[in-house]
């Protein structure tokens, strides 16, 4: 017997990570944990493991458009989550896709480098995202190194990067954890001047897919109708738990455990 679902559907435009720590698998697992359904559209293929990325290939724009348009024509989209784009052409592809989804929240995770440091796009991708995608996005979720690239401030603080980026986007969540502070400080900035700071205990080790997990969870919470500040708090809390329970299946970074053991 056919049953009808009421789960919000989130369109995910992200790359494929063959080790399953980041990218579309992170999106799918995080959204499932929120009670949402992920509609994964592949933007790029990568060669990477838990140590680092060694190569990537951005898909042809026609293939990405075909995937996204097929989904949009068939199911209602409650939010869109962006991950790895990898090229300026893919930035323009996303703009075309979003023209079919007026009013739908767009959550932008500016994936420019892998956790191991390897590049996942040329420098002009960050500039194109800032100039073309940020103005139509609800929120972007860069970590501090990514925010520095986007703001073109190599040694800028989170506050300085936010000041440079907020003219381009309504809300900006700059995540911490890349220094040696005892607590991780995650800062939510809004164009209206409001600011919220969320702190959590620093966990040992480094993690593969934490940014994807956070952005996907935030997209899910917004798709469920949660207010922005509350959704950020929910996403940060969930992501911290996935890192606390992370596992180390390979020779490199930990992989967040996004699902309970009976579902993983």
C-alpha positions in Angstrom: 0.0 0.0 0.0 1.4 3.4 -0.9 1.9 5.8 1.9 2.4 9.6 1.7 5.3 11.3 3.5 5.2 14.7 5.0 9.0 14.9 5.5 10.5 18.2 4.1 12.7 17.6 1.1 16.1 19.3 0.9 17.8 19.5 -2.5 21.5 19.0 -1.9 24.0 20.2 -4.5 27.3 18.6 -3.4 30.2 16.5 -4.4 30.7 12.8 -3.8 33.2 11.7 -1.2 34.1 8.0 -1.8 35.1 7.5 1.8 31.6 8.7 3.0 32.7 11.2 5.6 31.8 14.4 3.7 29.8 15.4 0.7 26.5 13.9 -0.3 26.7 11.0 2.2 27.1 13.5 5.0 24.1 15.5 3.7 21.9 12.4 3.5 22.7 11.1 6.9 22.4 14.5 8.7 19.1 15.2 7.0 17.7 11.8 7.8 18.6 12.4 11.4 16.5 15.6 11.4 13.5 13.9 10.0 14.0 15.3 6.5 14.5 13.7 3.1 17.6 14.5 1.0 17.4 14.8 -2.8 21.1 14.5 -3.7 22.3 16.2 -6.9 25.9 15.4 -7.7 28.1 18.4 -8.7 31.5 16.8 -8.6 33.4 13.5 -8.1 36.4 13.5 -5.8 39.3 11.2 -5.2 39.9 11.4 -1.4 40.2 9.4 1.8 40.2 10.3 5.5 43.7 11.9 5.0 43.2 14.3 2.1 41.8 14.9 -1.4 44.1 14.1 -4.3 41.8 15.0 -7.3 38.4 16.0 -8.3 36.3 16.4 -11.4 33.4 18.8 -11.7 30.4 17.4 -13.6 29.2 18.9 -16.9 26.6 21.6 -16.1 23.9 19.9 -18.3 24.1 16.8 -16.2 23.7 18.8 -13.0 20.8 20.8 -14.4 19.1 17.7 -15.6 19.4 16.1 -12.1 18.1 19.2 -10.4 15.3 19.9 -12.8 14.0 16.4 -12.6 13.7 16.6 -8.9 12.2 20.1 -8.9 9.5 19.1 -11.4 8.6 16.1 -9.3 8.7 17.0 -5.6 8.3 20.1 -3.4 11.6 21.5 -2.2 11.7 23.0 1.3 15.3 24.1 1.3 18.5 23.9 -0.8 21.9 23.0 0.6 25.1 23.8 -1.3 28.3 22.0 -0.8 31.3 21.6 -3.2 30.8 23.4 -6.5 34.4 23.4 -7.7 34.1 25.8 -10.6 32.7 29.2 -11.6 30.5 27.5 -14.2 28.9 25.5 -11.4 28.2 28.7 -9.5 26.3 29.9 -12.5 24.5 26.5 -12.7 23.3 26.9 -9.2 21.9 30.4 -10.0 19.9 28.9 -12.9 18.6 26.2 -10.6 17.6 28.7 -7.9 15.7 30.8 -10.4 13.2 27.8 -10.4 12.9 28.0 -6.6 11.9 31.5 -5.6 11.6 32.0 -1.9 13.2 28.7 -1.0 15.9 29.0 1.7 19.4 28.5 0.3 22.1 27.4 2.8 25.6 27.8 1.4 28.5 25.8 2.7 31.5 27.3 0.8 33.5 24.2 0.4 36.9 25.4 -0.9 39.3 23.0 0.8 39.1 19.6 2.2 39.8 19.0 5.9 43.3 17.7 5.0 44.0 21.0 3.2 43.7 19.9 -0.4 41.9 22.4 -2.8 38.4 21.7 -4.0 38.2 24.5 -6.4 40.3 27.4 -7.8 40.5 30.7 -6.0 38.0 32.4 -8.3 35.3 30.0 -7.1 35.2 31.7 -3.8 35.0 35.1 -5.4 32.1 34.0 -7.6 30.2 32.5 -4.7 30.6 35.7 -2.7 29.5 38.0 -5.6 26.8 35.8 -7.2 25.5 33.3 -4.7 25.7 35.0 -1.4 23.2 37.7 -2.4 20.5 35.1 -3.0 21.5 32.8 0.0 19.8 32.8 3.4 23.0 32.0 5.2 26.6 30.9 4.6 28.5 28.6 7.0 32.2 29.1 6.4 34.9 28.1 8.9 37.4 30.8 9.7 39.9 29.8 7.0 37.2 29.7 4.4 35.9 33.1 5.6 39.3 34.6 5.2 39.5 33.3 1.6 36.0 34.7 0.8 36.8 38.0 2.5 40.2 38.2 1.0 41.7 38.8 4.4 44.5 36.2 4.9 44.9 37.0 8.6 41.5 38.5 9.4 39.5 37.8 12.5 36.0 36.5 12.4 34.6 40.0 13.1 36.7 41.5 10.3 35.7 38.8 7.8 32.0 39.3 8.7 32.3 43.0 8.2 33.7 42.4 4.7 31.1 39.7 3.8 27.8 40.9 5.3 27.2 43.4 2.5 26.9 40.3 0.3 24.7 38.1 2.4 22.0 38.4 5.0 23.3 36.0 7.6 26.8 34.5 8.2 27.8 31.7 10.5 31.6 31.6 11.0 32.6 28.4 12.8 35.6 28.1 15.0 37.7 25.1 16.1 40.7 25.8 13.9 42.9 27.4 16.6 44.1 26.0 20.0 41.4 27.6 22.2 39.9 25.5 24.9 36.4 26.4 23.8 35.1 26.6 20.2 33.4 29.9 19.4 30.9 29.9 16.6 29.6 33.3 15.6 26.3 34.2 13.9 26.3 37.6 12.2 23.3 39.3 10.6 23.2 42.3 8.3 20.9 44.1 10.7 23.8 44.3 13.2 22.7 41.5 15.5 25.2 38.9 16.6 25.0 35.7 18.5 27.9 33.6 19.8 27.6 29.9 20.5 30.4 28.1 22.5 31.0 24.4 22.9 33.8 22.3 24.4 36.7 21.6 22.1 37.0 17.9 21.2 40.4 16.3 20.5 41.3 15.3 17.0 40.3 16.5 13.5 37.2 15.6 11.6 36.3 14.8 8.0 32.8 16.2 7.1 32.0 18.4 10.1 31.2 21.4 7.9 28.9 19.3 5.6 27.2 17.9 8.6 26.5 21.3 10.1 25.3 23.0 6.9 23.0 20.0 6.1 21.5 19.9 9.5 20.9 23.7 9.4 19.2 23.3 6.1 17.0 20.5 7.6 16.1 22.6 10.6 15.1 25.6 8.4 13.1 23.2 6.1 11.2 22.1 9.2 10.3 25.7 9.9 12.6 26.4 12.8 13.7 30.1 13.3 17.2 31.0 12.2 18.9 31.5 15.5 17.3 28.4 17.0 18.1 26.4 13.9 21.8 27.4 14.2 21.8 26.3 17.8 20.1 23.0 17.0 22.6 22.3 14.1 25.6 23.2 16.3 24.4 20.9 19.1 23.7 18.0 16.8 27.1 18.4 14.9 29.0 18.5 18.2 27.4 15.2 19.2 28.3 13.6 15.9 31.9 14.6 16.5 31.9 13.5 20.1 30.8 10.0 18.9 33.0 10.0 15.8 34.9 7.0 14.6 38.3 6.5 13.0 37.9 3.9 10.3 41.0 5.0 8.2 44.4 6.4 8.6 43.4 10.1 8.8 40.6 12.2 10.3 37.7 11.0 12.3 34.3 10.6 10.6 31.2 12.0 12.4 28.7 9.5 13.5 25.5 11.1 12.2 23.1 8.2 12.8 22.4 5.9 15.8 24.2 2.6 15.7 21.0 0.8 14.8 20.6 3.0 11.7 24.2 3.5 10.7 
